[in-house]
Amino acid sequence: IESTLNEIEDEDGLARKAADAGIKRYVRYDGKEKREKLAQFLYRKGYSWDTIKEVLDELIPHK
């Protein structure tokens, strides 16, 4: 069980790092469009939708 939890935490951390790097590409976009672009970027990197949603909620909160 602990191994699985560590893998999930590792995936979240890696997704956050990727999002931090990727968000620089989408500076010109606002709100919803920025969330969509960054979600697509992370999805192409292979992250799950659950992980992507968590990361986006931290970085770009809904208004």
C-alpha positions as CSV (number, residue, x, y, z in Angstrom):
1,I,0.0,0.0,0.0
2,E,2.8,2.4,0.9
3,S,4.5,1.7,-2.4
4,T,1.4,2.7,-4.3
5,L,0.9,5.8,-2.3
6,N,4.5,6.8,-3.0
7,E,4.1,6.3,-6.7
8,I,1.0,8.5,-6.7
9,E,2.9,11.2,-4.8
10,D,5.8,10.9,-7.2
11,E,3.4,11.3,-10.2
12,D,1.9,14.4,-8.6
13,G,5.3,15.9,-8.0
14,L,6.5,15.2,-11.5
15,A,3.2,16.6,-13.0
16,R,3.7,19.8,-11.0
17,K,7.2,20.2,-12.2
18,A,6.1,19.6,-15.8
19,A,3.2,22.1,-15.4
20,D,5.6,24.7,-14.0
21,A,7.8,24.3,-17.0
22,G,4.8,24.1,-19.4
23,I,2.9,27.1,-18.0
24,K,5.5,29.4,-19.4
25,R,4.4,28.5,-22.9
26,Y,0.8,29.7,-22.2
27,V,1.4,33.1,-20.7
28,R,-0.6,34.9,-23.3
29,Y,-3.7,32.9,-22.5
30,D,-6.2,33.6,-19.7
31,G,-8.2,31.5,-17.4
32,K,-10.1,28.7,-19.0
33,E,-8.0,28.7,-22.2
34,K,-4.8,28.5,-20.2
35,R,-6.2,25.6,-18.2
36,E,-7.2,23.7,-21.3
37,K,-3.8,24.3,-23.0
38,L,-1.9,23.2,-19.9
39,A,-4.2,20.1,-19.5
40,Q,-3.5,19.1,-23.1
41,F,0.2,19.6,-22.5
42,L,0.2,17.4,-19.4
43,Y,-2.0,14.7,-21.0
44,R,0.4,14.5,-23.9
45,K,3.2,13.9,-21.4
46,G,1.2,10.9,-20.1
47,Y,-0.4,12.1,-16.9
48,S,-3.8,10.9,-15.8
49,W,-6.8,13.2,-15.9
50,D,-7.1,13.0,-12.1
51,T,-3.5,14.2,-11.6
52,I,-3.9,16.9,-14.2
53,K,-7.0,18.2,-12.5
54,E,-5.3,18.4,-9.1
55,V,-2.3,20.2,-10.5
56,L,-4.4,22.7,-12.5
57,D,-6.6,23.4,-9.4
58,E,-3.4,24.4,-7.6
59,L,-1.8,26.4,-10.3
60,I,-4.8,28.0,-12.0
61,P,-7.8,28.1,-9.7
62,H,-11.3,28.4,-11.2
63,K,-12.8,31.9,-11.0
